[in-house]
Amino acid sequence: MNTLKISTLNKHYGTKHALKDFSFDFSDGIYGLLGPNGAGKSTLMNILTQNLDPDKGSEIFWNGESITNLGSKYRSEIGFMPQQQELYPSFTLKRFMGYIAALKGIEKSAIDSEIARVLELVELSDVANKKIGGFSGGMKQRALIAQSLLGSPHLLILDEPTAGLDPKQRVLTRNLISSLSKDMIVIISTHIVSDIETIADCILLLKSGELIDSGTVDELTAQVTDGEKTLEGLYMQLYGDQ
């Protein structure tokens, strides 16, 4: 069982308070981050991946140890899919995956089999030797998902994983994420609430940098006072004016 404990996490950008005393305990399962632009979702993910430093006094523990002390050992446990498609158009998909695998420190002898494994998961095996520059937006999105899975991470952080995917690939991605969550913590930030409504074990609601509520889909949707009791209905009730 993996655990991620966040205690009084704060982040300022000058005078803007982007995260305000965020505290939460994660264990193996799927967590959805919901909130409008500016809610603090990207800031949280960038801090968890150590791409950004939190304010002093913030504490984050991975399996009981401070991530600051763990350093590269903690980062080796992470798979991260950023929202921006930062890919190399002149690289073949296999070369790009090999580059990411090397950055992750995967043993050279295991890289080819690991690339084959993740490309099969996202149904991109047939284009492994094609240049990324010729890929559709959805194919690039699946490539980003694939690179996040290299090395079998125990903390998977996905920023808008289904953006640009067709309905079939969205279902594939949902099923894939669901199957992976048995022995890892999966944190998903998305605006497509239907994609996490059926698979998330817990939903975290952020607004203006604060965690305003959390719970199962059933627990949260019971709070909808007008209209259908769905996650989308709750989203509109909380954030409809933003």
Order of alpha helices (4+ residues) and beta strands (2+ residues): beta-beta-beta-alpha-beta-beta-alpha-alpha-beta-alpha-alpha-alpha-beta-alpha-beta-alpha-beta-beta-alpha-alpha
